[in-house]
Amino acid sequence: MVKYPRRVRNRLLAWFIISSLLPLIFLTLALVFYLAPFSTWPEMVNLIRHTLLVPLLASFILILTLAVIIARAISRPIRKLTTAVEKIMAGETDVTVKITTKDEIAKLADSFNKMTTEVLQAKQELEIKVRARTKELLSTNQELQGSKTAMLNILEDVELEKHKAEEQRNKIEIIINSIGDAVIVTDQQGKIMMFNPAAGTMFDLAVTSVSKSFDQIVNFHDAKQKDIAIDQFLSTEENVFTINRVVLPEDEHHRFFDINISKFRNIDKNVSGAVIVIRDITRNVEIENVKSEFVSVASHQLRTPLSAIRWFLEMILAGDLGSINDEQKDILNDTLESNKRMIYLVNDLLNVSRLEDAKLNVTPVPTDFTALLTSIIRESESLALKKKIKIDLQTVTIPEISIDPSLIGQVVQNLLSNAIKYSDKGTTVKVDLVIKDQDLYLAITDQGHGIPIEQQKRIFEKFFRANNVIKMETEGTGLGLYIAKMLVELSDGHIGFTSTEGQGSTFYLTLPLIGSKAKKGTRSLAQVVNK
């Protein structure tokens, strides 16, 4: 129960007592003033004492009782309000004040009840929001815990992958360092990033060579004395570049090298640099030269007796040494054909040896290429008629081109004779002559045996013949395409092919429309090729 301050209670009671006694006091004073003229002062005191004292005391007691009752009636609702406030302050929100009076305190209690109801509703809404937010926070916390766990797992995986990558890198370094060929890695600008010990030994590279341009340190020249620029290759669309028998112009050891350059790319598929593998083939070249010298000497030694055998066989067949019967004639004819094939083989060997040893003259002259091609087709018609093969020429108007007709004519004749030779009877050999970009383009397509895909990379090698052709056609030296490639490249052109085994092949050559460059050598083709 709430107790009001004593000062408040005293003032409240005093107000009730004074307000109750004022009428009695006024009555007494009126009586005194009324009896004063008729009585003495003692008589009036005695009269007041006997007539007014008892009623005055009774009135005082009654008024005091009424004052207490009235004070309690006023203070009880206030105490209820105070109690309700204290409950709310203690944490209770579901609190109402029941006051049945219809005065201002009742209105205050009603407002208080509305306020507590709104506070309760607000608290309930807040609790709902807090629960929802708490749920969200718990969910977020769980997600964070999951993310934390995932991140830890990722970090563990990254560390593991890093360790594996380090191991892999060490393995790669060990492998590269153990390779006998020189391996040099450059960036996109052609600057050296790393190299293996073989490269350091081969070209006297040191740690200071890193970050320097590869072309400045190792300046290769190809067979045409042209610089091989790595940065230029990186700007092209080719992924792999191979060139054989390159040299260092100022190499006192006169070494020869094969170079294979491959681009490598980053994760975004952009070119990051090149891996250059260089093999010292000096020993191979020396062995090849010895072999060529042996073939040349052996061919020279074989040519004279073979020619003598041919001469004697022709004399016998002509009857200069007496008559022979038909059976003997057949045997001698077969022997003569074998002798001729041996002579052709010896001549091919001598021609290759001479072509490799000598520098041919290249004498370009304005040439009607269509007319040159037509004349070669006409010369090949007799061979085509034997196999009932049709030669289909498709051409466009071609301007005169400055080439050496003897060199290119030899190449075209070789390609066309091969197409006829390795085509099935009754098929068609197509010859297409067009202009592509800035080049003259000649393609000869047959419907022959084709070339096995695993042997296609060797097709221009010396003495090479595909296995499927050897089984079907025993004649041939494997030198024709080798010689053709030498002559086309000597004329600043390019030769290539496409082939599908069992369906046929297309051999093509391109020559720049601006023509071949003149080259001064020691011999002409006519001086080299003798059959």
SVG drawing of the C-alpha trace seen along z (x, -y; Angstrom):
<svg xmlns="http://www.w3.org/2000/svg" viewBox="-31 -46 116 115">
<polyline fill="none" stroke="black" stroke-width="0.4" points="0.0,0.0 1.3,-3.4 1.7,-6.0 1.3,-9.6 3.7,-12.2 2.5,-13.4 2.4,-17.0 -0.1,-16.1 -2.3,-14.1 -2.3,-17.0 -3.2,-19.6 -6.0,-17.4 -7.5,-16.8 -7.1,-20.5 -9.0,-21.5 -11.9,-19.1 -12.0,-20.1 -11.9,-23.8 -14.5,-23.6 -16.7,-21.6 -16.2,-23.8 -16.6,-27.1 -20.4,-27.0 -20.3,-26.2 -17.8,-29.0 -19.9,-31.4 -23.0,-30.3 -21.2,-30.8 -20.0,-34.2 -23.4,-35.2 -24.9,-34.0 -22.3,-35.9 -22.9,-39.0 -26.6,-38.5 -26.5,-38.0 -23.8,-40.5 -26.2,-43.4 -28.2,-41.3 -25.6,-39.3 -22.3,-39.8 -19.1,-38.2 -19.0,-35.4 -22.6,-34.6 -21.8,-34.3 -18.8,-32.1 -20.8,-29.9 -23.6,-29.7 -21.2,-28.8 -19.5,-26.2 -22.8,-24.5 -24.7,-24.9 -22.1,-24.6 -19.1,-22.6 -20.8,-19.1 -22.3,-19.7 -19.0,-21.3 -17.0,-18.2 -19.5,-15.9 -19.4,-17.9 -15.7,-17.8 -15.6,-14.1 -18.1,-13.6 -16.4,-16.0 -13.0,-14.3 -14.6,-10.9 -16.1,-12.2 -12.8,-13.8 -11.0,-10.5 -13.6,-8.7 -13.5,-11.3 -9.6,-11.4 -9.6,-7.6 -12.2,-7.8 -9.9,-10.2 -6.6,-8.4 -7.7,-4.8 -7.9,-5.2 -4.6,-7.1 -3.1,-4.2 -4.4,-1.8 -2.8,-3.8 0.4,-4.0 0.4,-0.2 -0.2,0.4 2.7,-1.9 5.0,0.0 4.0,3.3 4.8,2.0 8.1,0.7 8.8,4.2 8.3,5.7 4.6,6.7 2.9,5.4 -0.6,7.1 -1.8,4.6 -5.2,2.8 -6.7,0.4 -10.4,0.9 -12.0,-2.3 -15.8,-2.6 -16.1,-6.3 -16.8,-8.7 -14.6,-11.5 -11.3,-12.7 -9.4,-9.9 -11.5,-7.4 -10.6,-9.1 -7.0,-9.0 -7.3,-5.3 -9.0,-4.6 -6.2,-6.4 -3.7,-4.5 -5.4,-1.2 -5.3,-2.2 -1.6,-3.0 -0.8,0.3 -2.7,2.1 -0.7,0.3 2.5,1.0 1.5,4.7 0.7,4.8 4.0,3.0 5.9,5.4 4.2,8.4 5.1,7.0 8.6,6.3 8.9,9.8 7.7,11.2 10.2,9.0 12.9,10.0 12.1,13.7 12.1,13.2 15.4,11.2 16.9,13.8 15.9,16.5 17.5,14.6 20.6,14.0 20.7,17.7 20.3,18.6 23.0,16.1 25.2,17.4 24.7,20.9 25.5,19.8 28.6,18.0 29.6,21.1 29.1,23.1 31.0,20.5 33.7,20.5 33.9,24.3 33.8,24.1 36.5,21.4 38.7,23.5 38.1,26.5 38.9,24.3 42.1,23.0 43.0,26.6 42.3,27.6 44.3,24.5 47.2,25.4 47.0,29.0 46.8,27.9 49.6,25.4 51.7,28.3 50.8,30.5 51.5,27.6 54.9,27.1 55.6,30.8 54.5,30.8 56.6,27.7 59.6,29.5 59.0,32.5 58.7,30.4 61.9,28.6 63.6,31.9 62.3,33.2 63.3,30.0 66.7,30.0 67.3,33.6 66.4,33.1 69.4,33.3 68.0,30.8 68.1,27.1 64.8,25.7 64.3,22.0 61.0,20.3 60.3,16.7 57.5,14.3 55.2,12.7 57.9,10.1 60.4,12.8 62.4,12.2 64.0,15.2 62.2,16.3 64.1,19.5 66.3,22.1 67.6,25.6 71.3,26.5 71.6,28.0 70.6,24.6 73.1,22.8 75.9,25.2 74.9,25.1 74.8,21.3 76.8,20.1 73.8,18.7 74.1,17.3 71.7,16.1 72.2,12.6 70.6,13.8 67.2,13.9 64.9,11.0 67.0,10.4 65.7,10.8 66.2,14.3 66.9,13.0 69.7,10.8 71.4,13.7 70.7,16.5 70.3,15.2 69.5,18.1 69.5,18.1 67.5,20.5 68.7,22.0 67.8,18.8 69.9,16.8 66.8,15.2 66.6,14.2 64.2,16.3 62.3,13.8 60.5,15.3 58.4,12.2 57.1,12.2 56.0,15.8 54.2,15.0 52.1,12.4 50.9,15.0 48.0,17.4 50.2,20.5 50.6,22.5 53.7,24.5 56.6,23.5 59.3,26.0 62.4,25.3 65.2,27.6 68.9,27.1 69.3,23.6 72.7,22.1 74.3,19.4 76.1,17.0 79.0,16.4 79.3,19.9 82.9,21.0 81.9,24.7 79.6,24.5 76.8,26.3 73.4,27.1 70.1,27.1 66.5,28.1 64.1,25.7 60.6,26.4 58.7,23.4 55.3,23.8 53.1,21.1 51.8,21.5 48.7,19.8 47.3,18.6 44.0,19.6 42.2,17.0 43.6,18.7 45.8,15.7 49.3,16.2 51.8,15.8 55.0,16.8 56.8,19.6 58.6,22.8 61.6,23.3 63.2,26.7 66.5,26.7 68.4,29.9 72.0,29.9 71.9,32.0 75.5,31.3 76.4,35.0 73.4,36.0 74.3,33.6 77.8,34.9 76.5,38.4 74.1,37.4 76.9,35.7 79.0,38.9 76.1,40.9 75.5,38.5 79.2,38.6 79.1,42.4 75.9,42.5 77.5,40.1 80.7,42.1 78.8,45.4 76.5,44.0 79.4,42.8 81.0,46.2 77.8,48.0 76.8,45.7 79.6,46.9 79.0,50.7 75.3,50.2 75.5,48.2 77.8,50.8 75.4,53.6 72.6,51.6 74.7,51.1 75.5,54.8 71.9,55.8 70.6,53.4 73.3,54.8 72.2,58.4 68.5,57.5 69.4,55.7 71.1,58.9 74.5,57.4 76.0,60.5 73.9,63.0 70.3,64.2 68.3,65.0 65.0,66.8 61.8,65.3 62.3,66.8 65.8,65.4 64.5,62.0 61.8,61.9 64.4,62.6 66.8,60.0 63.9,57.4 63.1,58.0 66.7,57.7 67.0,54.5 64.0,53.0 65.5,53.9 68.8,52.4 67.0,49.1 65.3,48.9 68.7,49.3 70.2,46.6 67.2,44.3 67.8,45.0 71.5,44.2 70.7,41.0 68.2,40.0 70.8,40.6 73.3,38.6 70.8,35.8 69.9,35.5 73.5,35.5 74.2,32.8 71.2,30.7 72.3,31.0 75.9,30.1 75.5,27.4 73.7,24.1 71.3,24.0 70.9,20.9 67.4,19.5 66.7,17.5 63.1,16.1 61.6,15.0 58.0,13.9 56.2,17.1 52.7,18.0 52.0,20.6 48.8,21.9 50.8,22.6 53.5,24.3 50.9,26.5 49.1,27.4 52.4,28.6 53.2,30.8 49.7,32.3 50.1,33.0 53.4,34.8 51.7,36.9 48.7,37.9 50.4,41.1 50.9,42.3 47.3,41.5 45.9,43.3 47.6,46.5 45.5,46.5 42.4,44.9 42.7,41.9 41.2,38.6 43.0,35.3 40.5,32.6 42.1,29.1 40.2,26.2 41.9,22.8 41.2,19.1 43.0,16.3 46.4,16.1 48.8,13.2 52.4,13.9 54.5,14.8 58.2,14.4 59.6,17.9 62.3,20.3 60.2,22.6 62.8,25.4 62.5,25.7 58.8,25.3 58.1,27.5 60.1,30.3 57.9,30.0 54.6,30.0 55.7,32.9 56.6,34.9 53.3,34.2 51.2,35.0 53.1,38.2 52.7,39.3 48.9,38.6 48.6,40.7 50.9,43.4 49.1,44.0 45.5,43.6 43.3,46.5 42.4,47.2 39.4,45.3 39.5,42.5 40.0,38.8 42.9,36.6 41.8,33.0 44.2,30.1 43.0,26.7 44.9,23.5 43.6,20.4 44.7,17.2 44.5,17.2 45.2,13.9 48.6,12.9 49.7,16.3 49.3,18.6 47.7,21.8 48.0,25.1 46.3,28.3 46.5,31.8 43.9,34.2 43.9,38.0 41.6,40.8 44.3,43.1 45.4,45.0 45.9,42.0 48.6,41.7 48.2,43.3 47.8,40.5 50.7,41.8 53.1,41.6 52.0,38.2 54.6,36.2 57.4,38.1 56.1,37.8 58.7,35.2 61.6,37.1 64.4,38.5 63.8,42.2 60.5,42.4 57.5,44.2 54.2,45.0 53.7,48.7 50.4,49.0 52.1,47.8 55.1,50.1 52.7,53.1 50.9,52.0 53.7,50.4 57.2,51.7 58.8,49.1 59.9,45.8 62.8,44.3 61.1,42.0 63.1,39.0 60.6,37.2 58.7,35.3 62.0,34.6 63.4,33.0 60.1,31.2 60.1,29.6 63.7,28.4 62.9,26.8 59.6,25.1 61.3,23.6 64.2,22.5 61.6,20.6 60.2,18.9 57.1,21.0 55.4,23.6 54.3,27.2 51.9,29.2 49.2,31.8 46.0,33.3 45.2,37.0 42.8,39.6 43.9,43.2 41.8,45.1 40.3,42.0 43.1,40.1 45.4,37.1 45.7,33.5 49.2,32.0 49.4,28.3 52.0,25.6 51.8,21.9 54.1,19.3 54.0,15.5 52.5,13.5 55.3,11.0 57.5,13.8 60.6,15.7 63.8,13.9 66.8,14.5 69.6,16.5 73.1,17.0 74.4,20.5 77.1,22.8 75.0,24.9 71.7,24.9 69.1,27.6 70.0,29.0 73.6,29.4 72.6,31.2 69.9,33.5 71.2,36.0 69.4,39.2"/>
</svg>
